[in-house]
Amino acid sequence: MESTKARAEILVSGLVQGVGFRYYAYRHAEKLELTGYVKNLYSGEVHIICEGNKKRLEEFYGFVKTGPMHAQVKDASIKWGELKNEF
């Protein structure tokens, strides 16, 4: 089984601040053994940079597009990049 490593930059918009979104993302990333960070932007969006196994990153993106119970994800985009081992 190939374990291709990758880097993903994810931008999420909608009602995603003040609803536990960062903790939700952190919890799922930790379960999937991904590294990186999650931060709120002044625009009201959430910005995520994460690295790890590409299949797990795709699974994580699925969780992010749903969000926690009180969130209302309007849009989510992902940009793929090469692993930098930054975290």
N, CA and C atoms as an extended XYZ file, in Angstrom:
261
Properties=species:S:1:pos:R:3:atomname:S:1:resname:S:1:resid:I:1 pbc="F F F"
N         0.843       -1.187        0.000 N   MET     1
C         0.000        0.000        0.000 CA  MET     1
C         0.883        1.243        0.000 C   MET     1
N         0.628        2.133       -0.920 N   GLU     2
C         1.415        3.348       -1.041 CA  GLU     2
C         0.927        4.393       -0.043 C   GLU     2
N         1.853        5.012        0.667 N   SER     3
C         1.474        6.048        1.633 CA  SER     3
C         2.045        7.381        1.175 C   SER     3
N         1.456        7.941        0.145 N   THR     4
C         1.888        9.206       -0.405 CA  THR     4
C         1.616       10.326        0.582 C   THR     4
N         2.624       11.103        0.846 N   LYS     5
C         2.488       12.236        1.754 CA  LYS     5
C         2.217       13.489        0.930 C   LYS     5
N         1.428       14.385        1.488 N   ALA     6
C         1.075       15.613        0.776 CA  ALA     6
C         0.815       16.733        1.770 C   ALA     6
N         0.568       17.897        1.213 N   ARG     7
C         0.233       19.092        1.991 CA  ARG     7
C        -1.054       19.656        1.411 C   ARG     7
N        -1.952       20.077        2.284 N   ALA     8
C        -3.216       20.652        1.833 CA  ALA     8
C        -3.425       22.007        2.496 C   ALA     8
N        -3.893       22.959        1.704 N   GLU     9
C        -4.298       24.266        2.223 CA  GLU     9
C        -5.798       24.358        1.988 C   GLU     9
N        -6.549       24.479        3.091 N   ILE    10
C        -8.006       24.451        3.028 CA  ILE    10
C        -8.552       25.780        3.532 C   ILE    10
N        -9.524       26.318        2.811 N   LEU    11
C       -10.191       27.558        3.202 CA  LEU    11
C       -11.677       27.257        3.303 C   LEU    11
N       -12.254       27.562        4.464 N   VAL    12
C       -13.656       27.240        4.727 CA  VAL    12
C       -14.404       28.526        5.041 C   VAL    12
N       -15.566       28.716        4.406 N   SER    13
C       -16.372       29.912        4.666 CA  SER    13
C       -17.787       29.521        5.063 C   SER    13
N       -18.494       30.501        5.604 N   GLY    14
C       -19.850       30.289        6.107 CA  GLY    14
C       -19.875       30.662        7.575 C   GLY    14
N       -20.757       30.060        8.344 N   LEU    15
C       -20.785       30.268        9.790 CA  LEU    15
C       -19.812       29.262       10.396 C   LEU    15
N       -18.538       29.647       10.440 N   VAL    16
C       -17.487       28.723       10.875 CA  VAL    16
C       -16.638       29.279       12.014 C   VAL    16
N       -16.979       30.448       12.515 N   GLN    17
C       -16.272       31.003       13.663 CA  GLN    17
C       -17.247       31.114       14.832 C   GLN    17
N       -16.753       30.817       16.032 N   GLY    18
C       -17.586       30.879       17.229 CA  GLY    18
C       -18.480       29.663       17.407 C   GLY    18
N       -18.197       28.587       16.678 N   VAL    19
C       -19.026       27.373       16.748 CA  VAL    19
C       -18.184       26.127       17.046 C   VAL    19
N       -16.943       26.320       17.479 N   GLY    20
C       -16.070       25.188       17.795 CA  GLY    20
C       -15.416       24.543       16.588 C   GLY    20
N       -15.342       25.266       15.484 N   PHE    21
C       -14.815       24.687       14.250 CA  PHE    21
C       -13.337       24.324       14.365 C   PHE    21
N       -12.541       25.207       14.965 N   ARG    22
C       -11.098       24.926       15.057 CA  ARG    22
C       -10.840       23.679       15.895 C   ARG    22
N       -11.544       23.543       17.012 N   TYR    23
C       -11.367       22.359       17.855 CA  TYR    23
C       -11.832       21.106       17.122 C   TYR    23
N       -12.941       21.217       16.409 N   TYR    24
C       -13.467       20.103       15.607 CA  TYR    24
C       -12.416       19.641       14.589 C   TYR    24
N       -11.817       20.603       13.883 N   ALA    25
C       -10.790       20.279       12.886 CA  ALA    25
C        -9.568       19.666       13.561 C   ALA    25
N        -9.153       20.245       14.680 N   TYR    26
C        -7.999       19.724       15.418 CA  TYR    26
C        -8.223       18.277       15.840 C   TYR    26
N        -9.399       18.004       16.398 N   ARG    27
C        -9.725       16.658       16.874 CA  ARG    27
C        -9.647       15.630       15.741 C   ARG    27
N       -10.228       15.972       14.588 N   HIS    28
C       -10.206       15.036       13.456 CA  HIS    28
C        -8.795       14.889       12.876 C   HIS    28
N        -8.049       15.970       12.809 N   ALA    29
C        -6.673       15.894       12.310 CA  ALA    29
C        -5.819       15.020       13.223 C   ALA    29
N        -6.020       15.164       14.513 N   GLU    30
C        -5.256       14.356       15.466 CA  GLU    30
C        -5.574       12.869       15.300 C   GLU    30
N        -6.847       12.536       15.137 N   LYS    31
C        -7.244       11.137       14.930 CA  LYS    31
C        -6.624       10.553       13.661 C   LYS    31
N        -6.497       11.390       12.640 N   LEU    32
C        -5.967       10.946       11.355 CA  LEU    32
C        -4.443       11.089       11.257 C   LEU    32
N        -3.817       11.489       12.365 N   GLU    33
C        -2.365       11.657       12.444 CA  GLU    33
C        -1.837       12.664       11.429 C   GLU    33
N        -2.546       13.778       11.293 N   LEU    34
C        -2.122       14.865       10.422 CA  LEU    34
C        -1.478       15.949       11.276 C   LEU    34
N        -0.603       16.737       10.671 N   THR    35
C         0.021       17.850       11.379 CA  THR    35
C        -0.320       19.143       10.664 C   THR    35
N        -0.216       20.269       11.384 N   GLY    36
C        -0.493       21.556       10.780 CA  GLY    36
C        -1.129       22.517       11.749 C   GLY    36
N        -1.928       23.439       11.210 N   TYR    37
C        -2.606       24.404       12.074 CA  TYR    37
C        -3.946       24.812       11.482 C   TYR    37
N        -4.773       25.384       12.358 N   VAL    38
C        -6.086       25.901       11.981 CA  VAL    38
C        -6.187       27.292       12.577 C   VAL    38
N        -6.617       28.282       11.794 N   LYS    39
C        -6.768       29.616       12.367 CA  LYS    39
C        -7.956       30.346       11.751 C   LYS    39
N        -8.536       31.238       12.557 N   ASN    40
C        -9.607       32.104       12.087 CA  ASN    40
C        -8.991       33.276       11.336 C   ASN    40
N        -9.639       33.677       10.256 N   LEU    41
C        -9.209       34.853        9.506 CA  LEU    41
C       -10.161       36.011        9.800 C   LEU    41
N        -9.682       37.237        9.630 N   TYR    42
C       -10.515       38.413        9.858 CA  TYR    42
C       -11.720       38.452        8.922 C   TYR    42
N       -11.627       37.771        7.811 N   SER    43
C       -12.715       37.734        6.830 CA  SER    43
C       -13.889       36.880        7.300 C   SER    43
N       -13.703       36.142        8.418 N   GLY    44
C       -14.746       35.248        8.911 CA  GLY    44
C       -14.551       33.807        8.459 C   GLY    44
N       -13.517       33.574        7.665 N   GLU    45
C       -13.219       32.225        7.169 CA  GLU    45
C       -12.268       31.516        8.129 C   GLU    45
N       -12.129       30.218        7.936 N   VAL    46
C       -11.154       29.423        8.673 CA  VAL    46
C       -10.131       28.907        7.668 C   VAL    46
N        -8.851       29.056        8.016 N   HIS    47
C        -7.741       28.661        7.159 CA  HIS    47
C        -7.032       27.483        7.813 C   HIS    47
N        -6.811       26.418        7.051 N   ILE    48
C        -6.169       25.211        7.564 CA  ILE    48
C        -5.002       24.843        6.652 C   ILE    48
N        -3.853       24.596        7.255 N   ILE    49
C        -2.707       24.026        6.545 CA  ILE    49
C        -2.419       22.702        7.241 C   ILE    49
N        -2.385       21.624        6.493 N   CYS    50
C        -2.101       20.332        7.116 CA  CYS    50
C        -1.291       19.451        6.180 C   CYS    50
N        -0.541       18.546        6.807 N   GLU    51
C         0.319       17.622        6.075 CA  GLU    51
C         0.121       16.210        6.602 C   GLU    51
N         0.324       15.247        5.721 N   GLY    52
C         0.236       13.849        6.119 CA  GLY    52
C        -0.110       12.965        4.933 C   GLY    52
N        -0.590       11.789        5.234 N   ASN    53
C        -0.993       10.823        4.226 CA  ASN    53
C        -2.116       11.404        3.372 C   ASN    53
N        -1.983       11.336        2.048 N   LYS    54
C        -2.957       11.987        1.154 CA  LYS    54
C        -4.369       11.429        1.319 C   LYS    54
N        -4.510       10.127        1.497 N   LYS    55
C        -5.846        9.554        1.692 CA  LYS    55
C        -6.482       10.076        2.976 C   LYS    55
N        -5.670       10.237        4.000 N   ARG    56
C        -6.181       10.780        5.265 CA  ARG    56
C        -6.522       12.255        5.138 C   ARG    56
N        -5.747       12.982        4.345 N   LEU    57
C        -6.067       14.392        4.088 CA  LEU    57
C        -7.408       14.511        3.360 C   LEU    57
N        -7.654       13.610        2.420 N   GLU    58
C        -8.938       13.617        1.709 CA  GLU    58
C       -10.087       13.311        2.667 C   GLU    58
N        -9.865       12.366        3.581 N   GLU    59
C       -10.882       12.043        4.586 CA  GLU    59
C       -11.122       13.246        5.502 C   GLU    59
N       -10.041       13.915        5.908 N   PHE    60
C       -10.140       15.114        6.741 CA  PHE    60
C       -10.942       16.205        6.033 C   PHE    60
N       -10.691       16.383        4.748 N   TYR    61
C       -11.415       17.392        3.963 CA  TYR    61
C       -12.919       17.108        3.978 C   TYR    61
N       -13.289       15.850        3.956 N   GLY    62
C       -14.700       15.484        4.061 CA  GLY    62
C       -15.305       15.947        5.373 C   GLY    62
N       -14.569       15.780        6.474 N   PHE    63
C       -15.044       16.250        7.778 CA  PHE    63
C       -15.167       17.771        7.793 C   PHE    63
N       -14.186       18.445        7.221 N   VAL    64
C       -14.163       19.906        7.204 CA  VAL    64
C       -15.346       20.467        6.411 C   VAL    64
N       -15.695       19.819        5.306 N   LYS    65
C       -16.819       20.297        4.491 CA  LYS    65
C       -18.142       20.172        5.228 C   LYS    65
N       -18.206       19.289        6.218 N   THR    66
C       -19.416       19.127        7.031 CA  THR    66
C       -19.400       20.079        8.214 C   THR    66
N       -18.289       20.115        8.944 N   GLY    67
C       -18.148       20.974       10.107 CA  GLY    67
C       -18.881       20.438       11.319 C   GLY    67
N       -18.682       21.086       12.479 N   PRO    68
C       -19.365       20.663       13.693 CA  PRO    68
C       -20.861       20.988       13.633 C   PRO    68
N       -21.597       20.532       14.622 N   MET    69
C       -23.054       20.622       14.631 CA  MET    69
C       -23.591       22.044       14.381 C   MET    69
N       -23.025       23.052       15.017 N   HIS    70
C       -23.578       24.411       14.923 CA  HIS    70
C       -23.003       25.226       13.764 C   HIS    70
N       -22.073       24.660       13.037 N   ALA    71
C       -21.484       25.367       11.888 CA  ALA    71
C       -22.389       25.236       10.672 C   ALA    71
N       -22.255       26.187        9.779 N   GLN    72
C       -22.942       26.137        8.489 CA  GLN    72
C       -21.891       26.423        7.417 C   GLN    72
N       -21.276       25.370        6.910 N   VAL    73
C       -20.226       25.516        5.908 CA  VAL    73
C       -20.875       25.869        4.579 C   VAL    73
N       -20.525       27.038        4.075 N   LYS    74
C       -21.059       27.505        2.798 CA  LYS    74
C       -20.178       27.031        1.645 C   LYS    74
N       -18.859       27.090        1.870 N   ASP    75
C       -17.921       26.703        0.817 CA  ASP    75
C       -16.615       26.228        1.452 C   ASP    75
N       -15.970       25.288        0.803 N   ALA    76
C       -14.655       24.808        1.233 CA  ALA    76
C       -13.836       24.534       -0.014 C   ALA    76
N       -12.605       25.010        0.000 N   SER    77
C       -11.723       24.763       -1.138 CA  SER    77
C       -10.421       24.164       -0.625 C   SER    77
N        -9.786       23.390       -1.479 N   ILE    78
C        -8.524       22.747       -1.102 CA  ILE    78
C        -7.513       22.932       -2.225 C   ILE    78
N        -6.282       23.246       -1.826 N   LYS    79
C        -5.163       23.346       -2.758 CA  LYS    79
C        -4.118       22.340       -2.296 C   LYS    79
N        -3.689       21.502       -3.209 N   TRP    80
C        -2.687       20.483       -2.895 CA  TRP    80
C        -1.295       21.021       -3.148 C   TRP    80
N        -0.350       20.581       -2.318 N   GLY    81
C         1.032       20.975       -2.487 CA  GLY    81
C         1.965       19.855       -2.071 C   GLY    81
N         3.240       20.104       -2.250 N   GLU    82
C         4.254       19.118       -1.862 CA  GLU    82
C         4.511       19.212       -0.369 C   GLU    82
N         4.781       18.085        0.234 N   LEU    83
C         5.080       18.000        1.653 CA  LEU    83
C         6.326       18.834        1.970 C   LEU    83
N         6.224       19.666        3.010 N   LYS    84
C         7.371       20.499        3.428 CA  LYS    84
C         7.925       20.046        4.778 C   LYS    84
N         7.244       19.113        5.451 N   ASN    85
C         7.638       18.689        6.805 CA  ASN    85
C         7.853       19.896        7.712 C   ASN    85
N         6.949       20.840        7.614 N   GLU    86
C         7.047       22.089        8.348 CA  GLU    86
C         6.606       21.938        9.812 C   GLU    86
N         5.810       20.934       10.114 N   PHE    87
C         5.227       20.830       11.457 CA  PHE    87
C         5.768       19.655       12.237 C   PHE    87
